[in-house]
Amino acid sequence: MSAPWVTAPQTRRADAVVSPVDPAPATAGVHRTGSVARGLVRAVRPRQWVKNLLVFAAPLTAEVLLDPGVVTRLVIATGALCLAASSTYLLNDVIDASADRLHPTKRNRPIAAGVVQPRVALGASLALLIGAIAVGSVLGPTFASLVVAYITLTIAYSSWLKRIPIIDVLTVASGFLLRAVAGATAAGVTATSSFLLVASFGALFLVVAKRHGERFHLGPNAATRAALAAYTPELTGQLLSISVTATLVSYATWAFGLDRGEGGLPWMALSVLPFTAAMLRALQLARRGDGADPEDLLRDRGLLLAGAAVGLLFLLGLYIW
């Protein structure tokens, strides 16, 4: 009996067409092309586009979200920032490819894993960068300049600033702040100083939570990441406490200032309680290392319930009563 993997010789028909090329490589090429496409989709990190919804924050508090024209401009603004962010994600992953291969989870990123070649990633990054500026230009030169500022800041972070402790955290937090300012600019409203304080300290909390989570999960291997070794548990713990406190104080000041004082219920002042609950729950999650991917915090039911309560009170205070 012949082995199952040995095939018996077959007689070829005289009229059979013999292909000079083995079809296997062609099929492999199709799969490879599909893998690269899927890798590029993963590399632009669509999960992180949720950060760009911050552009709606200032217009929401300015009570202009019922204007269809404003909403259209904000959708365009969000799209421009998503393109800009994805462009810089690709560039960052090309720069970090060697270091990512030493990381227990980042080594699975498409560029570090070899699924997407650096030249392909850089080409896609350039195309997205041009697209971001082009889309941003639709909203005028001021908004386009903010998109360019965001891209410039992020490239500086990927190339240099992320290697400097504390400066790296402040740089990422500044990126969140630019999103908030861009939203106000797109809607044609003014971002108040109180609002900017809330956005700044809230962003600082998220970035510190990310550093704390990364250090928590990497442990002794944290030395393999630039600047991360400087973020000891003691330092990140103090920074988390400071940023939470500053965020709560800023939010309370801002919310009390938004109430009209016309004899109705102080809806905005009432939102301070669920906002405090949300921040304390986020602090609890961050301290146990769950803030390494800030997007994952949105899966927590406690945070979602508290956030929904804040949103409902916003709607009641600003748009209904």
N, C-alpha and C positions, 0 to 999 in steps of 0.2 A: 504494500500500500504506500502510495506516495504521500509525502507530507502535504498538509492542506494548503500551504502557501506556495506549492509548486504547481504551476499550470501546465497542462499537456500541450504539446505543440499543435498549432492549428494551421490548416491549409488556407492560404489567402486566395480569395476569388480573383480571377483574372481581371474582372472589370472594377475591382475595388480601387478607390482613390487613396493613395498614400499621402498623408499630410507630412510635409517636411519638418513641421514643428510640433513638438510634443504639446498637447493642450494643457498639461498640468501647470507649466509656468504662467500661462495666460490666466488661468483660474486663480493662481496664487497672487498674480498681479492685481486682480479685481479685489481679492480679500485685503491685500496690502493697502490699496487705495482707500478701501472702506475703513480700514484700521486707522489710517492717517487722518481721514475726515473725522472719525469719531474722537480720535486723540485731540484734534484741534478744538473740537467742541468742548471737550473736558478742560483743555488748557486755557480757554478764555474764561473759565469759571463762572458759568451763568448763575450758579447758586448765590454768588456774592453780589449779583446785580441788585439784590434787595436793599443794599446799602444806599443805592441811588434814589430810593423813594424819599430820602431825606429832603429832596428838592420840594416836596409838597408841604413841609413843616411850616415855613414862614407864611406862605399863601393861606394855609389853613387858619392860622391865628389871625391873619389879616382879613378873614371873612370874604375871600374872593373866589372860593372854589365852586361857587354856584354859577360863575361866569364861564360859558363854554369856550370862549376864546382863551381865557386864562388856562383852562384845563388842557386845551390843545397845545399851548406853548409849553406847559409843564411836561407833557408827554414827549414832545420833541427834545426838551432839555434832558429828560431822563435817558432817552435814547442816545443822545450825544455823549453823556457821561458813561453810559454802559460801554459804548465803543471805545472811549478813552481809557477806561479802566481795563478792559480786555486787552487793549494794545500794550499797556504797561505790564499786565500779568505775564504776557508772552515774553516780553523783554526780560523781566525779572527771572523767569524760569530758565531762560538761556544763560543768564549770568550765573545763576545759582545751581546749574545742573550738576556740577561736580560735588558740591556740598550736599545737594539733595540726595545723591546716591548713597550717602552715609546716614541718612535719616530714616528711621523705621517706617514712616508713612509717606514722606515726601518723595522717597525713591520711586514711588508708583506714579508720580506725575508723568504725563506723556513724554515730555522732553527729556527728563532724567532717565526714564525707562527706555528711551530710544525709539519710541513709537513715532514721534514727530522729530524730524531732523532740525537742527538749529537754523539752517538757512531757510527752511520752510516757515518756521516760527517767526523769524525776523521779517520775512516777506509779508506774512499775514499781519504782523504787528504794525508795519509801515502802512499797509492798506487800511487798517482800522484807525490808525492815528489820523491819516488824511480824511477818512470818513467822519471821524469825530469833529474835526475842525470845520469840515464842510457843513455838517448838520448843525453845529453850533452857530455858524455864521448866519443861518436862517433867522436866528433870534436877535441878530445885531452884533456889532463889533464888541460891545462890552461883555456880553455873554461869551462870545468866541474867545475873548482874551482870558476869561476865567477858565475855559476849557484848556487853553494853552498853559495857563499857570498851573492847573492841576497836573497836566502831563509832565511839565517841567519839574514840578516838585516830586512827582513819583519816580521819574527817571533819576533825579538826584538821590532819592532814597535808595533805589535799587543799586545804583553805581557806587555810592559812597556813604550816605548818611546812616544807613542801617547798621553800619559797623561802629557807630558812636553811641554808647549807652545814654539813655535819657533823651538825647537829641532824636534818636530813632523813633521813640514813642511820641514825642511832640510833633514830629513830621507826619506820622500817620494820622494823628488826631487833627492836624491842620487840614489833611485831605477831607475829613468829614466836615470840617467847618466850611471849606470851599464849596462843598455840595450844598450846604444850607444857604450860603450867600448866593450861589448860582440859582437856586430856586427862587429866592426873593427877586433877583435881577430878571429872571425870565418872566415872572408874574408882574413886574413893575411895581413892587411894594418895597417898603423899607424894613430891613431886619433890625429890630430894636436891640439895644445893648443888652437888655435882660435876656432876650431870646438867644443872642450869641453866647452869653455866658452859660446858659443851660446846654446849648449844643457843644460848646468847647469842653466843659467838664464831663458831660455825658460821653463824648468821644474819647476823652482821656481815660475814663473808667473802662470802656470797652477794649482799648488798646492795652492797658495795663493787665486786664483780665486775660487777654490773649497771651501776653508774655508770661504771666504767672502759670497759665495752663501748659504752655510749651515747656517751661522749666520743670513743672510738676511731673509731666509725662516722660521727659527725657532723662531726668535725674542726672547721674554722673556724665551722661553723654552730651549734656548741654554745652560742653566746651567745644563741640564740633560746629556750633552755630555762632556766627559772628555776633558779638556783644551780648548774647544770651547768658553767658556765664556770669555776667555782672549783676544779673537780676536774681539776687538771693531771695529766698522765701520771706526773709525779714523785710527787705526793701519793697518787694511787690505787695506784701501785706500792708505796709504803711501807705504806699501809694494808692492802693485800693480804698483804704479807709478815708484818705484825704479826698480822693476824687468823688466818692459817694457822698460825703458830707457836703462838699462844694456844690455838687449837682442838686442835692435836696434843697439847700439854702437858696440857690439860684432859681430853682423851679418855683419854690414857694413865693419868692419875691415877684417873679414874673406872673404867676397865676393870680395872685392877689391884685396885681396891677391891671389885669385884663377884665376883671369884674366891673360892670358899668355902675353899680351902686344906685340903680333906679327902683329899688324897693322889691325886686324879685329875689329869688334864691341865689346865693353866691355859688353858682355852679363851678366856676373855675377854682374858687377857693376849696370847694369840696373835693376837687380832683387831686389835691395834695395828698390825701390819705391813700387812695389806691396807687398813686405814683410812688409814695414812700414804700408801700408794700412791694411794688415791683422792683424797686432798687435794692431793698433788703434781700429779696429773694435772689436777685441777680448776684448780689455780694456773696450770698451763701453758696451759690453754684460756682462762682468764680474761685472762691477760696478752696474748694475741693477739686479744682482743676478743670471744670467743665467749660471754661471760657476760651480754650485754645482755638475753637472755631466759633466765633460769636454768632454765626447764623444758627448754630445748634441750640442756642439759648431760646430761640423762638419755638422750640418743640416742648418746652416746659409748660405744663398746664397752668401752674400758678402764675407764671409771667403772662401767659396769654389772657387769663381771666382779669388780672390787674390791668393789663394794657387795654383790654376791651372796656373796662370800667372807666379808665381815663378818657378813651375815645368817645364813649357815650356822653360823659359830662362835658366834653369839649363841644359836641354837637348841640347839646341842650343849651349850653351857655352862650355859644357864639352864633348858632344858626337857627335855633328854634325859639328860645325865650330871650 
